[in-house]
Amino acid sequence: MLTSHRPAGIALACGCCLLLVSGCQSNLGQTPARQVRVLAAASTASAMEEIAEQFQQRHPGISIIISTGPSNGLTQQILAGAPADIFLPAHRQWAELLDAEGLSSRTVDLLSNHLVLIVPRGNPAQVQLPGDLLTDAVTKLVIAGEHVPAGIYAEQTLNALQLFAPLQSEGKLARGSDVRTTLIFVEVAEAEAGIVYATDAQRSDLVEVVATFDPLTYETVVYPAILLQAGDASPQARQFFDYLISSAGIDIFTQHGFASLDSKQLPHPP
C-alpha cells in the first residue's frame, strides 16, 4: 500500500513544484496589472467597456474593472464601503450625496441623454404617441425603478403629460430594476411599450422608437463623472479618470448616442 501511494505523492509534489516555479516565472516575467475599479450606470455599459478597452491598449499595465447597474444601488454599495475608484451615475443627486459624505475628490458633469418611447419591433399595439398608452391595446408600459434615474425621469415626463396617474390606476405600469432591464422587457414583448434612454434604444435591433419625449417635461439628464477619494490616492485611477473625461472618451460616448455637456472644453487624452 505504501509503495502504491508513493508515485501519487511524488506526482503531487512535482505538480506543486511546477506550480511554484510557474508562479515565480510569471512574477519574474511580467508586472501584475494595476487595477482601477469603476462603477457606472447601466445605460453606460457598452460605452464604458469600449473606453476601458481602448485605454488598456494604450496602457497595458493598467486593468480596468467595470461594474454596472442602477445608480442608486451602486451609490449604496459605495456608501457601504465597496471598493471603487471612479463612479459614473445617471443623476447628480448621487454625486451630491457622495460629496456630502466626503467620499468624492473630483466631479465633472460629463454627459447628457434623453428619453424615448419604444415598442417591440413591428409595434403590435400600434403605439404612435404617448397618449396611445391609454388605449386598450396597451396592457403594460415598463419604466425603470422609482429610485433609478431613468425611472425618475420617466415618471416626471408621464406626470407632465398627465399620463402617470391613469396608467398607474389601470395597473399598466411595470418597473425594471434598471434601464437595461426595462429595455429587455420590451425586446421580448413582455410589455407593449417602454421608456428608456435614446442610447439604450440605439443599441437594440429588437425595438423601435416611436416618440421622443419633450426634454422640457423632465429635468436635464446629467451623468457626473466622480473620482472618489480612494481613486484619488491611485495614480492609475487618476490617469483613467482623465482619459474618461478627455476628448477620446467623449468621442466614444457620443458614438453611443450620448451628448457631451461641455464639448468645447474637453481635455486631450493623457
C-alpha positions as CSV (number, residue, x, y, z in Angstrom):
1,M,0.0,0.0,0.0
2,L,2.8,2.4,0.8
3,T,4.5,1.7,-2.5
4,S,1.2,2.2,-4.4
5,H,0.8,5.7,-2.8
6,R,4.3,6.8,-3.4
7,P,4.0,7.6,-7.1
8,A,0.9,9.7,-6.5
9,G,2.7,11.6,-3.7
10,I,5.7,12.2,-5.9
11,A,3.5,13.3,-8.7
12,L,1.6,15.7,-6.4
13,A,4.9,17.1,-5.0
14,C,6.2,17.6,-8.5
15,G,3.0,19.3,-9.5
16,C,3.3,21.7,-6.6
17,C,6.9,22.4,-7.6
18,L,5.8,23.1,-11.1
19,L,3.1,25.4,-9.9
20,L,5.6,27.2,-7.7
21,V,8.1,27.6,-10.5
22,S,5.4,28.7,-12.9
23,G,4.2,31.3,-10.4
24,C,7.8,32.5,-9.9
25,Q,8.3,32.7,-13.6
26,S,5.1,34.6,-14.1
27,N,6.1,37.1,-11.4
28,L,9.6,37.5,-12.8
29,G,8.4,37.7,-16.4
30,Q,5.7,40.3,-16.1
31,T,4.5,43.0,-13.8
32,P,1.0,42.4,-12.5
33,A,-1.6,44.9,-13.9
34,R,-2.7,47.7,-11.5
35,Q,-6.5,47.5,-11.1
36,V,-8.8,50.5,-11.4
37,R,-12.4,49.8,-10.1
38,V,-15.2,51.6,-11.9
39,L,-18.9,51.6,-11.0
40,A,-21.2,53.0,-13.7
41,A,-24.9,53.4,-14.6
42,A,-26.3,50.5,-16.6
43,S,-27.0,52.8,-19.5
44,T,-23.3,53.5,-20.0
45,A,-22.2,49.8,-20.0
46,S,-21.4,49.4,-23.7
47,A,-19.6,52.7,-24.0
48,M,-17.6,52.2,-20.8
49,E,-16.4,48.8,-22.0
50,E,-15.2,50.3,-25.2
51,I,-13.4,53.2,-23.4
52,A,-11.7,50.7,-21.0
53,E,-10.6,48.5,-23.9
54,Q,-9.1,51.5,-25.7
55,F,-7.4,52.8,-22.6
56,Q,-5.9,49.4,-21.8
57,Q,-4.5,49.1,-25.3
58,R,-2.6,52.3,-24.6
59,H,-1.7,51.4,-21.0
60,P,-1.4,47.6,-20.8
61,G,-0.1,47.8,-17.3
62,I,-3.4,49.0,-16.0
63,S,-6.5,46.8,-15.7
64,I,-10.0,48.5,-15.7
65,I,-12.6,46.5,-13.8
66,I,-16.1,47.8,-14.6
67,S,-19.3,47.0,-12.7
68,T,-22.6,48.4,-14.0
69,G,-26.1,48.6,-12.5
70,P,-28.8,51.0,-11.2
71,S,-27.1,54.3,-10.0
72,N,-28.9,54.3,-6.6
73,G,-27.8,50.7,-5.9
74,L,-24.2,51.4,-6.8
75,T,-24.3,54.5,-4.6
76,Q,-25.4,52.4,-1.7
77,Q,-22.6,50.0,-2.3
78,I,-20.1,52.9,-2.2
79,L,-21.6,54.2,1.0
80,A,-21.4,50.7,2.5
81,G,-17.6,50.6,1.7
82,A,-17.5,48.7,-1.5
83,P,-14.1,49.2,-3.2
84,A,-14.4,51.8,-6.0
85,D,-12.2,54.4,-7.6
86,I,-14.5,56.0,-10.1
87,F,-18.3,56.4,-10.3
88,L,-20.4,57.4,-13.2
89,P,-24.1,57.6,-12.2
90,A,-27.0,58.9,-14.3
91,H,-28.1,61.6,-11.8
92,R,-26.4,64.5,-10.0
93,Q,-28.1,63.6,-6.7
94,W,-25.8,60.7,-6.2
95,A,-22.7,62.9,-6.8
96,E,-24.1,65.4,-4.2
97,L,-24.7,62.6,-1.7
98,L,-21.2,61.2,-2.0
99,D,-19.7,64.6,-1.8
100,A,-21.7,65.3,1.4
101,E,-20.3,62.1,2.8
102,G,-16.7,63.2,2.0
103,L,-16.2,60.3,-0.4
104,S,-15.6,62.2,-3.7
105,S,-12.5,64.1,-4.7
106,R,-13.4,65.5,-8.1
107,T,-16.7,65.7,-10.0
108,V,-17.2,66.6,-13.7
109,D,-20.7,66.9,-15.2
110,L,-19.8,64.9,-18.3
111,L,-22.8,63.6,-20.3
112,S,-26.5,64.0,-21.1
113,N,-29.2,61.8,-22.6
114,H,-32.8,62.0,-23.5
115,L,-35.9,59.8,-23.1
116,V,-37.7,57.9,-25.9
117,L,-40.8,55.8,-26.1
118,I,-40.0,52.3,-27.5
119,V,-42.1,49.4,-28.7
120,P,-41.3,45.8,-29.8
121,R,-40.3,45.6,-33.4
122,G,-43.4,45.5,-35.5
123,N,-45.3,47.7,-32.9
124,P,-48.1,45.1,-32.3
125,A,-50.1,47.6,-30.2
126,Q,-49.7,50.3,-32.8
127,V,-48.4,52.9,-30.3
128,Q,-47.5,56.2,-32.1
129,L,-47.8,58.8,-29.4
130,P,-47.6,58.8,-25.6
131,G,-51.3,59.3,-25.4
132,D,-51.8,55.9,-27.1
133,L,-50.5,54.3,-23.9
134,L,-54.0,54.7,-22.5
135,T,-55.6,52.6,-25.3
136,D,-56.9,49.0,-24.6
137,A,-54.1,47.6,-26.9
138,V,-51.5,48.5,-24.3
139,T,-51.6,46.4,-21.1
140,K,-48.1,47.1,-19.9
141,L,-45.8,50.1,-20.0
142,V,-42.4,49.4,-18.5
143,I,-40.1,52.0,-16.9
144,A,-37.1,51.8,-14.7
145,G,-37.4,51.6,-10.9
146,E,-38.7,54.6,-8.9
147,H,-35.3,55.3,-7.4
148,V,-33.4,54.7,-10.6
149,P,-32.6,57.9,-12.6
150,A,-34.2,56.6,-15.8
151,G,-37.3,55.8,-13.7
152,I,-37.3,59.2,-12.0
153,Y,-37.1,61.0,-15.4
154,A,-39.8,58.7,-16.9
155,E,-42.2,59.4,-14.0
156,Q,-41.6,63.2,-14.4
157,T,-42.4,63.2,-18.1
158,L,-45.5,61.0,-17.6
159,N,-46.7,63.3,-14.9
160,A,-46.1,66.3,-17.1
161,L,-48.2,64.7,-19.8
162,Q,-50.9,63.7,-17.2
163,L,-50.4,60.1,-18.0
164,F,-48.8,58.7,-14.9
165,A,-51.9,58.6,-12.6
166,P,-54.3,56.9,-15.2
167,L,-51.6,54.4,-16.2
168,Q,-50.9,53.6,-12.6
169,S,-54.6,53.3,-11.6
170,E,-55.2,51.0,-14.6
171,G,-52.4,48.7,-13.5
172,K,-50.4,49.3,-16.7
173,L,-47.1,50.4,-15.1
174,A,-44.4,47.9,-14.6
175,R,-40.8,48.6,-13.3
176,G,-37.5,47.2,-14.4
177,S,-34.6,47.1,-12.0
178,D,-32.6,49.4,-14.2
179,V,-32.9,50.9,-17.8
180,R,-31.2,47.8,-19.4
181,T,-33.8,45.5,-17.8
182,T,-36.5,47.9,-18.9
183,L,-35.2,47.5,-22.5
184,I,-35.2,43.7,-22.3
185,F,-38.9,43.7,-21.2
186,V,-39.8,45.4,-24.5
187,E,-37.3,43.4,-26.6
188,V,-39.0,40.2,-25.6
189,A,-42.5,41.8,-25.9
190,E,-43.4,41.4,-22.2
191,A,-44.6,44.9,-22.5
192,E,-46.2,46.8,-25.4
193,A,-44.1,49.9,-24.7
194,G,-41.3,51.2,-22.5
195,I,-39.5,54.4,-21.7
196,V,-35.7,54.3,-21.9
197,Y,-32.7,56.5,-22.8
198,A,-32.1,57.1,-26.5
199,T,-28.7,55.4,-26.1
200,D,-30.3,52.2,-25.0
201,A,-32.8,52.2,-27.8
202,Q,-29.9,52.8,-30.3
203,R,-28.1,49.6,-29.3
204,S,-31.1,47.3,-29.9
205,D,-32.4,45.8,-33.2
206,L,-35.4,44.4,-31.4
207,V,-37.2,47.7,-30.6
208,E,-38.5,50.7,-32.4
209,V,-38.5,54.3,-31.3
210,V,-42.0,55.8,-31.9
211,A,-41.7,59.1,-30.0
212,T,-39.1,61.3,-28.3
213,F,-40.2,63.0,-25.1
214,D,-40.1,66.8,-24.8
215,P,-36.9,67.5,-22.7
216,L,-38.9,70.3,-21.0
217,T,-41.1,67.7,-19.4
218,Y,-38.3,66.2,-17.2
219,E,-35.2,67.5,-15.6
220,T,-32.0,67.6,-17.6
221,V,-30.3,64.2,-17.6
222,V,-26.8,64.6,-16.2
223,Y,-24.1,61.9,-15.9
224,P,-21.4,63.2,-13.5
225,A,-18.0,61.5,-13.6
226,I,-16.8,61.2,-10.0
227,L,-13.2,60.5,-8.9
228,L,-13.7,59.0,-5.5
229,Q,-11.3,59.6,-2.6
230,A,-9.9,56.0,-3.0
231,G,-9.3,56.7,-6.6
232,D,-7.6,60.0,-6.0
233,A,-4.9,58.0,-4.0
234,S,-4.2,55.9,-7.1
235,P,-2.1,57.3,-9.9
236,Q,-3.7,54.7,-12.3
237,A,-7.2,55.7,-11.3
238,R,-6.4,59.3,-11.8
239,Q,-5.0,58.5,-15.2
240,F,-8.1,56.6,-16.3
241,F,-10.4,59.3,-14.9
242,D,-8.5,61.9,-17.0
243,Y,-8.9,59.6,-20.1
244,L,-12.6,59.1,-19.4
245,I,-13.3,62.8,-19.4
246,S,-11.0,63.6,-22.3
247,S,-11.9,64.0,-26.0
248,A,-11.0,60.4,-26.6
249,G,-13.5,59.2,-24.0
250,I,-16.2,61.6,-25.1
251,D,-15.8,60.6,-28.7
252,I,-16.8,57.0,-27.8
253,F,-19.7,58.2,-25.6
254,T,-21.1,60.3,-28.5
255,Q,-20.7,57.3,-30.9
256,H,-23.0,55.5,-28.5
257,G,-25.6,58.4,-28.6
258,F,-24.7,60.4,-25.5
259,A,-24.3,64.2,-25.7
260,S,-21.3,66.0,-24.2
261,L,-22.2,68.7,-21.7
262,D,-19.0,70.7,-22.3
263,S,-17.6,69.6,-25.7
264,K,-15.7,72.9,-26.1
265,Q,-13.5,72.4,-23.1
266,L,-12.6,68.7,-23.3
267,P,-9.0,67.9,-22.4
268,H,-6.8,65.9,-24.7
269,P,-6.4,62.2,-23.7
270,P,-3.4,61.5,-21.4
